[in-house]
């Protein structure tokens, strides 16, 4: 093997390829041959020879990576740059004021006794990118439409606040309340873009890395979907996503690039701030992240614009007739560029230009200071304008702008390009003075030396502020701004729910199918029907929703340009440019992004949509829980269906499909209203209530999660004395014990309700126990209400103490209480402290596995016979039955033998 020194780093597509050189002399011969071909026959001939060599290498199965990156220079040549319509001098002064206030706001937040942190380096690197967007591109909402949708990079929030301060959208009091949302209310500013915390300001929560890119892609797609279906005119809306180069390593950042290219989303622009640094160090120290990303995006079908060098490089590049400068740019790794950002002009002269006489000659007439200030394109207003203009005018493809910057730019030598700059929050007096001087701001040394550094405002009547207001007026209003113009929807009357409330008669159906039947009736409503957006990750047939294919159709902007293989079937796969169903492939992350975009359309575009996202429940909150948090933070609304729910119900699928905990995960999301219904009539009332709460006159910023099952059961008709309040609050009695003399209570949810009813029968017939059965439609909502009651009682001891609903509801029901579900015990245990009596729970704790339903339930001891023994056990503890009965019952039902259990119903995919 070659030694480390013999391993020559070759950068291909931005990636370093450490290839050992076993024979340097032979290598040089090949390179000399290529040079000779270029010198004697020209570059075109050399290119042909190289392509033939690559072709032959593949024929011989020699792995050669494709080179999908271009030279390390700006995509838009100087001669092709458009006229810059702004006043660059004024814009520079505006930006200097914004830079100062952003940094000072974070520094002041570190004052003694506060110390709430903040980040200043990210905005410092991307400030010019935002400024050009604000002054020339980002459309506001004043024209009555949705304007542009801008996904701001989360760590850049101080700069967005600083600009809003100059525009009098925020006050100095607001800036001093950064990250102090409660202690400085109502002036507090959230750390990052959080619509739930600042609902009139931010539109999109983005600081959970990777969610901004995927959210932007599906927002652009949702804009096209709404336009195609005639719901809103989104033709003028452009989606901008400002991202970090380190953030692009998140799977969600790049995982769905192809859908944007496939659907030609030219209403979408990614702006990747390539400051070459992650939070703690270089993004690609040995490689070139811009080249790597160019390869990725080009390969995915995107239009790529590289914005690498500012105008000071133009004269040097114009001299580079033999390509020696471009070659040096191509072969210098990012880690070295990071070092150049922190070194002197003399160092750059010696190390970047120094080892080639031709390079040294280019800069012979330049001073070290001039070399030091050879800048990066992401800080040059004219270059940025050219890139942004090219992006919005490009058609047929989404565009990514790869803008090279310096992290901590203008903040001084202690910040610029340093590995630790992301965590640096406080500027010293010396830092402040240097920063002030660099920005040419009229702030005295005395102001910087006495107390907290001051904010800077040039005055409401100043040229700079008037310019800012004029630019925003011309672009349709201030950004970011969140506006809710949507009107309440006209909701259908009770008749639409009637068929589901009738029950299933002698037919057995799963709760998934009960929901689908109700959805079909709702979609027939003339006013409401078109608002539904059906979303599934390649599982519509699994959930029995293929019945929607002929009527609702699957959205595809290109329509269906082929003959479907199942075209002769009644429920054939049918695509349409105006389709209502979103079929996002096997991508729960993509589906959830669609859900969020649709669920927030009431605010984004003033048109409410009702998304219904149906998925394998195991692949919901567990797999995309961060996005459900994003959904709550974005104040999105809609219905989320965890189908094929339960640890033991999806027979045969096994561990990775066996969901016994999503209800517990859902309970951690404050914006989620979660239910586990057992019967169709319960689903009807829950959905009706959800439509009222989310889309009625007094709409709430919540979303509904329903777990539904694939096991067929008989659904009873709604009883005449149905307890609607109990269904919605979380528990109602569905069956009183009619025989037996020893009282007990069984609580069950979802698919466990039939087990509870069977246990009720066995207890009465074999053990003289009279058990009532309760359907716990929402353990989560019962707990949430009880916690709120306790919080109120804690803070208002002088008032009459409130009693939780679950306590009031169960008072008078003589225990003990036994709870059972197809979830782990932690789910029903949420209400234990408020149950008025002895309480015990059964659950499917542990990993799932593949077997019959009966065997799985016997293994977890949650089947009807296990419920019987649990009730008898609690009665024995209270002295109401003899303990000797317990062993008799265990032996009678063979609870220790999973093979003795009835296998239960088979099948039932929907």
Residue, then its C-alpha position, 0 to 999 in steps of 0.5 A: x500500500x502507498x503511504x499517506x503522503x502518496x495518497x493524492x486527494x482528487x476532488x471529484x464532484x466536490x468529494x475528496x477521493x483518496x486514491x493511492x498512487x502506486x506508480x507516480x512515474x506512470x501517472x505522470x506519463x498519463x498526465x503528460x499524454x493528456x497535456x500533449x493531446x490538449x496542446x497538439x489537438x485542442x480541448x475538444x479532441x482531449x474531451x473526446x478522448x477523456x469521454x472514450x476512456x470513461x466509457x471504456x472504464x465502465x465497459x471494464x467495470x472500473x468504477x469512475x464517478x461521474x463529474x456533474x460539477x462545473x468549474x468553481x466560478x460563478x455560473x452567471x458570467x460578468x457580461x451576462x449580469x443584468x442592470x442592478x435597479x437599486x441604489x447600492x449605496x443606500x442598501x449598503x447603509x441599510x444593511x450595515x444598520x441591520x447587521x449592527x442591530x442584529x449583533x447588538x440584540x444578541x449581545x445585549x441578551x447576554x447581559x448579567x442576569x439574563x444570559x438567554x443566548x442567541x446566534x449572530x454568525x449565521x445572519x452575518x454571513x447571509x445578510x446580503x442574501x436576505x437584503x437583496x431579497x427584501x429590497x427586490x424580490x420577496x412579495x408581500x400579501x397586501x395585494x390580497x393573495x398569499x404573496x411569496x412564501x419565505x422559509x428563513x434559516x432559523x439561526x438568522x432570526x436576529x437579522x430578520x428582527x433587526x430589519x423589522x425594527x428599522x421598519x418600526x414593525x418591532x420596537x427597541x423594547x421588543x429587541x431587548x425581549x429577545x428570547x424572553x417570551x414570558x418574562x417580557x410579555x407581550x414584547x418577547x421575541x421567539x428564538x427562531x421562526x415560530x408561528x405559534x409563538x408569534x402568529x402575526x409575524x412568522x409563517x414557517x418554523x424552520x430551525x429544526x434542521x432539514x424541515x425547511x427544505x422539504x417543507x418548501x418543496x411541498x409548499x411549492x407543490x401545494x401552490x401548484x395543486x391549489x391553482x390547478x384545482x381552482x381553489x386559489x390563484x397562486x401563479x404569482x407566488x414564489x417559494x424561497x428557502x434559505x438554508x445552510x450548507x451544513x443543513x444539507x446533510x439532513x436526509x430531509x434536505x435532499x431526500x425529496x429533490x426529485x419531486x420538485x424536478x419531476x413536477x417542474x416546480x419553477x416557483x421554488x428557489x433554494x438559497x444555500x448559504x455556503x459559509x463552509x462551516x457547520x456548528x463546530x467546524x468545516x462542512x467539507x474540510x477535505x472536499x468542496x461542498x458547493x461542487x458536491x451540492x451542484x452534482x447532487x442538484x444537477x443529478x436530481x434535475x434542478x437548475x444550479x446557479x453558483x455564486x462564489x466570487x464577488x466582483x473584485x475577482x472579475x479582473x483576475x478571472x479575465x486575465x486567466x487565459x490558460x485556466x491556472x486561476x480556475x484550476x487553483x479554485x477547483x483544487x483548493x479544499x474548503x478547509x483551506x478556504x476557511x483558513x484564508x478567511x482568517x489569515x492576512x493578505x500576505x498569507x493568501x499571496x504566499x499560499x494561494x497565489x504563491x507556488x505558480x509564477x503565473x498566479x503571482x504575476x496576476x496579483x503583483x500589482x495588488x497590495x496585501x490589503x487588496x488581496x485580503x479583500x478579494x471577497x465571496x459572491x454571497x456578500x455582493x449585492x449586484x452578483x446576488x441580484x443577478x442570481x436571484x433574477x435568473x432564478x425567478x425567470x428560469x422556467x421548467x425547473x426548480x433552482x438552487x443558488x449556491x452562495x459562498x459566504x464567510x460565517x461571521x462576516x464583518x463581525x471582526x477577526x475573533x468571529x469571521x471564519x472561526x470554528x467556534x463562531x456559531x456559539x459566540x454570542x457576546x461582543x467585547x468593547x474592542x469587538x464592538x468598536x471594530x465592528x462599528x468602524x467597519x460598518x461606518x456607523x455614527x456611534x461614539x466610543x463613549x456609548x460603547x464603553x458605558x453599559x450596554x451597546x446601543x441600537x442604531x436607527x438612522x431616523x424615521x425620515x432618513x433616506x434609508x428608512x424611506x427607501x426600505x418602506x418604498x421597496x416594501x410598498x412596491x413589493x406588496x407589503x412587509x415580509x415576514x407577515x402571517x395573515x389569516x383571511x380565511x372565512x369559516x366553512x359552511x359545515x354540513x348538518x347531521x344528515x351526512x353522519x347518519x349512515x355511519x351512525x347506523x352501525x354495520x348491521x350483521x357485517x363486520x368492518x374495521x374502523x378504518x373502513x368506517x372512517x372511509x365511508x364517512x369521508x366519502x359522504x363528506x366529500x359529496x358535500x357541494x361546499x365542503x367536498x372540494x376542500x378535502x385533500x387526501x394524502x397517503x404514502x403509497x397505501x390507498x388500496x391498503x386502507x380501502x381508499x381505492x374507491x376514490x380513484x375514479x372520482x377524486x383522482x390522483x393529482x399529477x400535473x402531467x396527467x396520465x400519459x399512459x394506459x393504466x395496467x388496471x384500466x379495465x377495473x372499476x377502481x382503476x388507478x387514475x391520474x389527473x392534473x386536477x386530481x384531489x388525491x396526493x399520492x406521494x410515493x413511499x415517503x412519510x416525510x413527503x406526505x407529512x410535508x404535504x399535510x402541513x402545507x395543506x393544513x396551513x393554506x387557510x393562512x398562507x393563501x386564505x383558503x382552508x383545505x382539509x387534509x386527511x393523511x392516512x398511514x400505517x400508524x407505526x410510521x407516523x408519530x414515530x417516524x415523522x414526529x418532528x414534522x408533526x411538531x412542525x405542524x403544530x408550530x405552523x398552526x396547521x389543521x387537519x385529520x391524521x389517521x394512524x391506520x392499522x393501529x395497535x400492537x397486536x391487530x396488524x396480524x402477521x406483520x411483526x415488530x416494525x409494523x406493530x404500533x403500541x405507542x403512537x398514542x403516547x407519542x401523540x400525547x406529547x404534542x400540545x397541538x394534537x387532539x388524539x382519539x382511539x375510537x372503537x365504533x363508527x358512531x364515535x368516529x362520526x362525532x369526533x370528525x364532526x367536532x374536529x371540523x367544527x373546532x378547526x374550520x368553524x366560526x371559532x376555529x382553533x389551531x389544533x389537528x386531530x389524530x385518530x387511530x383506526x384498525x384493520x380488524x373487522x368487528x360489528x359496529x352497533x348503531x348509535x344508542x338513543x341516549x348516546x353520550x356525545x359529551x363523553x365521546x368527545x371528552x374521552x370516556x362514555x359508558x357503552x354497556x351496564x352490567x345486567x347480571x352478577x352481584x359483585x360490581x366492577x368496571x372495565x375501561x377499553x379503547x379502540x379495538x380492545x372494546x370487543x374484548x372488554x364486552x366479551x370479558x363482561x359476559x364471562x365475568x357475569x356468567x362464570x364469576x358472578x361479577x357485574x361489570x360495566x364497560x366504558x369506551x375510553x375514546x381518548x386517554x390523552x384528552x382525559x389527562x390533558x383536561x385533568x392536568x389543566x384542572x390541577x394547574x388551576x386549583x394550584x394557582x387558585x386555592x381560594x376558589x372552589x376546587x375543580x374536579x377533573x372530568x374523568x373523576x366526575x364521570x366515574x364517580x358513582x361507578x363502583x370499582x375496581x377499575x381495569x383498563x385495557x387497550x392494544x397500547x402499552x400500559x403507559x397510555x391508559x396509565x395517564x389517567x390513573x391518579x384521577x380514577x376514583x377507585x382501585x385502578x389497574x391497566x393491561x397493555x401490550x408492553x414490549x416489542x411486537x411480533x408476527x403471529x395470530x391476533x389471538x396468540x399475540x393478545x394472549x402473550x401480552x395478556x390483554x385478551x378477554x380472558x386476561x381481562x377477566x383474571x385482572x378484574x378478579x385479581x383486583x376484586x381479590x385485593x379488595x376482599x370481594x372474592x377469594x384469592x383461590x379463584x385466581x389460580x382457577x381462572x388462570x388454569x381454566x383459560x390457560x393464560x400461560x399457553x399462547x397456543x390455547x388462545x382462539x386465533x381470532x379474526x384473520x385478514x382485514x387489511x382495511 
